[in-house]
Amino acid sequence: MLLRAMLLCLGIALDAGAQELQEAARGLLVSIEDLAGTIGVNGLPLAVSRAVGPEVPAMAERLLARWREQSGGDAVRSAGCCGWQIASRIRDGQSQVVQWRSTAAGPELYLSTAKLTDRVGPAPFVTSPLPSGCSWTTPVHGQVSGTSFIQLSAQCARSATAILDQSIRLLSREGWQWRRLGAATVQAQRGPTHMQLTAIPQPTETSAARTGLSSVVIVETHTGKEPQR
């Protein structure tokens, strides 16, 4: 779900996304930049622009209002996860996703655009072990400044503590050097490969709360080509 700041520069699509953000940011205290690199989601290439500044939330409201005017309210889907607000639509053969959040450094926003007719080949797999009991999204992958990355996110029908404990056991069994980083994160390394797993509790009002639900994000990075399993 979370499309981070390592995304594909696709010329026309990237310029269009940046222009759309510029129009939504007119008169607001916001800075916009294009993010260069290569990325795909399940083999589909993306273009991404980033905005930062104190009035990013107001810019996001303008952008969503424009989307609803252009595509209709029912065509714009909204959700929230892991501190992010996320909205998406499909228009003119393109999928667009905007996500924004507030951080200690200030608000930030990412707008990604995918041409649904383009492909960049099959998606790679992470090489680190995946905890069980999770429903995984399609991978976000690409290359920035010579470093390849893969990102997976999941909803898990287990507590965050159980996920972290199992990940540590699996990493140790497969020869990874690991360490805990705070209460929610495990970092590990095996050769040139680095990984980080973050698991946080997912609030719920259903009976599943007795066993615990969690949201999980794994990011794996490598120097050179993307690894294949």
C-alpha positions as CSV (number, residue, x, y, z in Angstrom):
1,M,0.0,0.0,0.0
2,L,2.7,2.3,0.8
3,L,4.6,3.7,-2.3
4,R,7.7,5.3,-0.9
5,A,10.2,7.8,-2.4
6,M,12.0,5.5,-4.8
7,L,9.9,5.6,-8.0
8,L,10.1,5.6,-11.8
9,C,10.8,8.6,-14.0
10,L,8.6,8.2,-17.1
11,G,8.9,11.5,-18.9
12,I,5.4,12.5,-20.0
13,A,3.6,10.8,-17.2
14,L,5.9,12.2,-14.6
15,D,5.5,15.8,-16.0
16,A,1.8,15.4,-16.0
17,G,1.8,14.3,-12.3
18,A,4.1,17.2,-11.3
19,Q,1.9,19.7,-13.3
20,E,-1.2,18.4,-11.5
21,L,0.4,18.9,-8.1
22,Q,1.6,22.4,-9.2
23,E,-2.0,23.4,-10.0
24,A,-3.3,22.0,-6.7
25,A,-0.5,23.8,-4.8
26,R,-1.1,27.2,-6.3
27,G,-0.8,29.9,-3.6
28,L,0.1,27.4,-0.9
29,L,3.3,26.9,1.1
30,V,4.3,23.6,-0.7
31,S,7.5,22.5,-2.5
32,I,7.2,19.9,-5.3
33,E,9.9,17.6,-6.8
34,D,10.1,14.8,-9.3
35,L,11.6,11.5,-8.1
36,A,14.0,9.8,-10.5
37,G,14.8,6.2,-10.6
38,T,13.0,3.0,-11.7
39,I,10.1,1.3,-10.1
40,G,7.3,-1.2,-10.8
41,V,4.3,-2.6,-8.9
42,N,3.9,-6.2,-10.0
43,G,5.7,-5.3,-13.2
44,L,3.8,-2.2,-13.9
45,P,5.9,1.0,-14.2
46,L,5.1,4.1,-12.2
47,A,5.9,7.8,-12.2
48,V,6.0,9.7,-8.9
49,S,6.1,13.3,-7.7
50,R,6.6,14.4,-4.1
51,A,5.4,17.4,-2.2
52,V,6.4,18.7,1.2
53,G,5.4,21.8,3.2
54,P,3.0,23.0,5.9
55,E,0.0,23.3,3.6
56,V,0.3,19.8,2.0
57,P,-3.1,18.7,3.6
58,A,-4.8,21.7,2.0
59,M,-3.2,20.7,-1.4
60,A,-4.4,17.1,-1.0
61,E,-8.0,18.4,-0.4
62,R,-7.8,20.5,-3.6
63,L,-6.5,17.5,-5.6
64,L,-9.2,15.2,-4.4
65,A,-11.9,17.8,-5.1
66,R,-10.5,18.1,-8.7
67,W,-10.5,14.3,-9.0
68,R,-14.1,14.0,-7.9
69,E,-15.1,16.8,-10.3
70,Q,-13.4,15.1,-13.2
71,S,-14.2,11.4,-12.5
72,G,-17.2,11.5,-10.1
73,G,-17.2,10.9,-6.4
74,D,-17.8,7.1,-6.7
75,A,-14.7,6.8,-8.9
76,V,-12.3,8.1,-6.2
77,R,-11.6,5.5,-3.5
78,S,-10.2,6.6,-0.1
79,A,-8.5,4.6,2.7
80,G,-6.1,5.0,5.6
81,C,-3.2,2.8,6.7
82,C,-0.2,3.1,9.0
83,G,-0.5,6.8,9.4
84,W,-1.1,7.6,5.7
85,Q,-4.3,8.9,4.0
86,I,-4.6,7.3,0.6
87,A,-6.9,8.0,-2.4
88,S,-6.9,6.5,-5.9
89,R,-8.7,6.6,-9.2
90,I,-8.4,5.2,-12.8
91,R,-8.8,7.7,-15.6
92,D,-7.8,7.8,-19.3
93,G,-6.0,4.4,-19.0
94,Q,-3.9,5.5,-16.0
95,S,-4.1,4.5,-12.4
96,Q,-3.3,7.4,-9.9
97,V,-2.6,7.1,-6.2
98,V,-2.1,10.0,-3.8
99,Q,-1.0,9.4,-0.2
100,W,-0.1,11.9,2.4
101,R,0.8,12.1,6.1
102,S,2.1,14.4,8.8
103,T,5.6,13.7,10.3
104,A,7.8,15.4,12.9
105,A,9.6,17.0,9.9
106,G,6.3,18.2,8.4
107,P,3.6,17.0,6.1
108,E,4.6,15.1,2.9
109,L,2.6,13.8,-0.1
110,Y,3.3,11.4,-3.0
111,L,1.4,11.2,-6.3
112,S,2.1,8.1,-8.4
113,T,0.8,7.5,-11.9
114,A,0.8,4.2,-13.8
115,K,0.1,3.6,-17.4
116,L,-2.0,0.5,-17.3
117,T,-0.8,-0.6,-20.8
118,D,2.9,-0.5,-19.9
119,R,5.0,-3.3,-18.4
120,V,8.5,-3.6,-17.0
121,G,8.7,-7.4,-16.8
122,P,8.0,-9.8,-13.9
123,A,8.2,-8.6,-10.4
124,P,11.1,-10.0,-8.2
125,F,10.7,-11.7,-4.9
126,V,12.1,-10.8,-1.5
127,T,14.7,-13.2,-0.3
128,S,14.1,-12.8,3.4
129,P,11.5,-15.1,5.0
130,L,7.9,-14.0,5.2
131,P,5.9,-14.5,8.4
132,S,2.8,-16.7,8.2
133,G,-0.8,-15.7,8.7
134,C,-0.5,-12.6,6.4
135,S,-2.3,-11.5,3.2
136,W,0.5,-9.9,1.1
137,T,0.1,-7.1,-1.5
138,T,1.8,-7.2,-4.8
139,P,5.4,-6.0,-4.5
140,V,6.7,-2.5,-5.1
141,H,10.1,-2.7,-6.6
142,G,12.8,-0.7,-8.5
143,Q,16.2,0.8,-8.5
144,V,17.5,4.1,-7.2
145,S,21.2,5.3,-7.3
146,G,22.5,1.7,-7.9
147,T,20.5,0.2,-5.1
148,S,17.5,-2.2,-5.8
149,F,14.6,-2.3,-3.5
150,I,11.5,-4.4,-3.0
151,Q,8.6,-3.5,-0.7
152,L,5.7,-5.7,0.5
153,S,2.9,-4.8,2.8
154,A,0.3,-7.1,4.5
155,Q,-2.6,-7.4,6.8
156,C,-1.9,-10.2,9.3
157,A,-4.3,-12.2,11.4
158,R,-1.8,-12.3,14.3
159,S,-0.5,-9.8,16.7
160,A,2.5,-7.6,15.9
161,T,4.5,-9.2,18.7
162,A,3.9,-12.7,17.3
163,I,4.9,-11.5,13.8
164,L,8.2,-9.9,15.1
165,D,9.0,-13.0,17.2
166,Q,8.4,-15.4,14.3
167,S,10.5,-13.2,11.9
168,I,13.4,-13.3,14.3
169,R,13.3,-17.1,14.5
170,L,13.1,-17.4,10.7
171,L,15.9,-14.9,10.0
172,S,18.2,-16.7,12.5
173,R,17.4,-20.1,11.0
174,E,18.3,-18.8,7.5
175,G,21.6,-17.2,8.5
176,W,20.6,-13.5,8.7
177,Q,22.2,-11.2,11.2
178,W,19.4,-9.3,12.9
179,R,18.7,-6.7,15.5
180,R,15.6,-5.2,17.1
181,L,15.0,-1.5,16.5
182,G,12.5,-0.2,18.9
183,A,9.3,-2.0,19.7
184,A,8.0,-2.4,16.2
185,T,10.9,-3.1,13.8
186,V,13.5,-5.8,13.0
187,Q,16.4,-5.1,10.8
188,A,18.6,-7.8,9.3
189,Q,21.5,-8.4,6.8
190,R,22.8,-11.3,4.9
191,G,25.7,-10.5,2.6
192,P,24.8,-7.5,0.4
193,T,21.1,-7.8,1.2
194,H,19.5,-5.6,3.9
195,M,15.9,-5.9,5.1
196,Q,13.6,-4.1,7.5
197,L,10.3,-5.5,8.8
198,T,7.9,-3.2,10.7
199,A,4.8,-4.6,12.4
200,I,2.2,-2.5,14.2
201,P,-1.1,-3.4,15.8
202,Q,-4.2,-3.0,13.7
203,P,-7.2,-1.8,15.8
204,T,-10.4,-3.8,15.2
205,E,-13.8,-4.1,16.8
206,T,-14.4,-7.6,15.6
207,S,-13.9,-10.8,17.6
208,A,-10.5,-11.2,15.8
209,A,-9.2,-8.7,18.3
210,R,-8.8,-11.5,20.8
211,T,-6.0,-13.0,18.8
212,G,-4.7,-9.7,17.4
213,L,-4.4,-8.2,14.0
214,S,-1.4,-6.3,12.6
215,S,-0.1,-4.3,9.6
216,V,3.3,-5.3,8.3
217,V,5.7,-3.7,5.9
218,I,8.9,-5.4,4.6
219,V,11.5,-3.4,2.7
220,E,14.5,-5.3,1.2
221,T,17.4,-3.5,-0.5
222,H,20.4,-4.8,-2.5
223,T,23.3,-3.3,-4.3
224,G,23.1,-4.0,-8.1
225,K,20.3,-6.0,-9.8
226,E,17.1,-7.0,-8.2
227,P,17.4,-10.5,-6.8
228,Q,15.3,-13.4,-8.1
229,R,14.2,-16.4,-5.9
